Amino acid sequence: MRRVKRKFLIVAGLFISGLNPLWATSSQKIASNIKTIGESSKSQSPKDQVVLYELNSPKDLFLPSRSREVLVKTYQKVNLDQLENILINNNRKIKIYLEKIEQAKSILKSSLSLWYPTLNLTANGIPQYFESKNYNDSSVIPDTSSKQWSSSISAQIKWDLINPARVPEIASARDSFEKSKYTYSIILRDLKLEAKKRYFNLQKANEEIEVAKKSIESSALGLRDAEIRFESGIGTKLEVLEAKTQLARDQQLFNIKLGDQKIGQRSLAEILNFPEDVTPLIGSKTQVIGIWDLSLEDSIIAAYNSREELESILLDISINSSNANAALAASQPKLSIVNTTTSSFAKGELNQESPNTSNTSSNFSNTIGLNATWFIFDGGNSRSLYNYNKSKAKEAKLNFASRRAQIRKEVEEVFFKLESAKLNISASYTEVLSARESLRLAKLRYKSGITTQREVVNNQRDLTDSEVRYIISVTSYNTLLADLSRQTGLDIIKPCDIKVNQENQSNTDSQSNLYESNLIPLCQL
């Protein structure tokens, strides 16, 4: 009995020493542990947690130079329904495209100025002093000199009565402004989808860590039983080695998933533009977020009606047509009304024998008329530009048809993958239940001496793989559901009641590796 007790202590010590390095390499405890999440958030008040991403966002030109500036000090809990607001408030790419909208708006205002008259003010010498002496060799013509202060100001008002390029240029700028807004909407939808994908992947990593931890616990118990049986003389060394091999595999799985978790956290922090010292935490479990309650045909029609890409291509057609007309207008006549007012003042005289500097003179004039400009021949430049832009418009029409076909293909692919993912959830759920029951029976057979440790190890590995596949299938389903919502532009994901098959639940071991509330075969309507 003492030998068994001593051996148990040795095995327990080895197990703990094997796990401690894994835990020591982590800067935090497992994110899926609700208690740990609560502890990591205690240092912040509820108010700080709400506005953290608003107050401490890094400045645009800030560049950390010390390691402590990029050291993670705070963990911020993020929920799925908060992603969109944080994304819009923080993401730099979204702000860049908002600036592009402002740029297009400024260009539109600039083109609208073509409808208004222009006023040019010119001033020459305000004032200027002129002095000169003229010497003549002839005695008949006396020498003269000039001394004069003078100033002149001229104002010209010009208004284009006929400008063939004005209307197409304004139309092109207006369409470009509308296109910039469509581009912003496209980018926003893509970033929302990408943020959800990263959120779901982080959820998956958290759940897989839980699976790995449970597998390590089960493998450690199996190793302890194998050690006890070996010490008692009813087991073999091979069984002990097989149990150690399975434990090492589970520890490797834990290490890999722990790395995936850290990568997922920083990936989510990057797209949400969290401060350098803040890492997001995911508190929710991996579960089906809903069902798609729309047929394939209706989904395709919805995609046609809501995709900004098609509207953007239609604007490209209009922009190129307007640019073609503007290019052709360069060779057409232009008529403007011009009013020029000039006022000048002078003090002194020019070319006199003895200039009187007190003599003053002034002049005021006003001229109004029509100016016409017509480039009759420009070497074919305007016609070539016209043909170029018309060809670009035809190219945009072909792009519209190609993009329309591509949109249908994308919707169909996501829709069919979603149907397959839905079936995979049910199949992987059944696989988890079967693998768990097989492991339970294998352990009973092993304790009864009917089978070997090899069967227990194989069933343990099958259970771990099936649990991971179940988590992957749910994550894939949620990702495809979000993707289909983005493809169609519809947010009609219908919530569903999560129900667990009670018959299967009653036949399972209470110490299971997955929580029953997290096993969702399908949404039952």
C-alpha positions, 0 to 999 in steps of 0.5 A: 500500500505504501508503494502504491501511495508513493507511486501515486505521489510521484505520478501526481508530481510529474503530472503537475510539473508537466502542466506548470510550464504550460501555465507559466508561459501564458500571460493570462489564464484560459480566456474561456474560464469565466472566473478568470475573466472576472478577475482580470476585469476587477482592476477596471471600473464598469465605466472604464470598461465601457469607454476604454476603447474610446478614451485610450485609442492610440494616436495616429502618429504614435510610435512606441519606443519602449517595451513597456508601451506595448506590454499587455496590461489590461484585458477588455471583455468583448461581446459579439453585439459590441463588435460593430460599434467598436469597429466603427469608432476605432478602425482606421480603415473605416476612418480612411474611407470616411476621409475619402468621402470628404475628399470626393465631396470637396471635389464636387463643391469645386466642380459646382463653382463652374456655375458661378462668376469669377472675380479677379483683382489685379493691382500694379504699383500700390504705389510705384515711383518712376524717375528717369532722365532723357539726354538729347544731343540735339540742341533743338530738343531739350533734355527731359526728366520724369518724376511720378508716383502712380498706382493702378487697380483693375477688377474683372468679373467673368461668367461663362454663359456657354461652357460645354464641359461644365455639366459633364464635369459636375455630373462626373464629380457627383457620381464620384461622390456617390461612389465613395459612399458606396465604397465606404459601405462595402468596406464597412460590411467586409470589415464587420464580416472579418471582425466576426470571423476573428471573434468566432475563431477566438471562441473556437480557440477558447473552446479547444483549450477547454477540450485540451485541458479535459483531455489532459485530465483524462489522460493523467487519470489513465496514466495513474491507473496504468501506473497502479496496475503496473505496480500491482502486477496486473498491467504491463509497461507497454500500457504505461508507455501508451498512457504517457504517449497519449498524455504527451499528445494532449499536452501538445494539443494544449500548447498549440491551442494556447498559441492559437488563442493568443494569435486570435486575441491579437488579431481581434485587437488589431481590427478593433484598433485596441490600444497597444497594452489592451487585449480582448477577451471572449466570454461567450461560448461557441454556439449556433447563433441562429438560422437562415430563414430565406430560400436560395432564390430569395437570397440571390435576389436580395444580393442583387438588390443590396450589393453596393458593388453593382451600384458602384459599377453603374456609377463607373458607367456614368462617370466614364460617359461624363468624362467622354462628354467633357473631353469632347467639350474641349473642342467646342466653342466657349462663350463668356461675358466679361466686365473689366473695371480699371482705376489709376492715379498718378502724381507727377509728370513724365518727360518734362524739362522740369517735372511738377511733382505736385501735378495729379491725374486720375483715370477710371474706365469700365469695359463690358463685352463677350469673349469667345474661345473655340479650339477648332483643331487640336490634333484629334486629342479631344476625340481620342479622349472621348473614344477612350472614356466611351470604351471605359464605359463599355468595359464597365458594362461588361464588368457589371454582367461579370460581377452579377454572375460572380455574386450569384456564384458567391451566394450559392457557394455560401448557401450550400456550404451553410447547409453542409455545415448545418448537417456537420453540426448534427453529425459531429454532435452524434460523433461526440456522444458516441465517442464519449460512450465508447470511452466510458465502455473502454474504461470499464472493460479495461478495469475489468481486465477485458481489454488493454490500455491501447483501446482506452488511448484510442478512444480517448484520442477519438473523443478529443478529435470529435470534440474539436471537430464539433467546435470547428463545425459550429464555428464554420456554421456561424462564420458562413451564416455571417458571410451569407448575411454580408452577401445578401445585405440582410440581417435576418438571422433568426434566433433559435431555441437551444435544446439538448436531446434529453435521451442522449444526455441521460445515457452519458457520463456525468464527467464529460469533456463537453458541457451538455448545454453547449452541445447543439445538434440543430436549432429546433423550430 
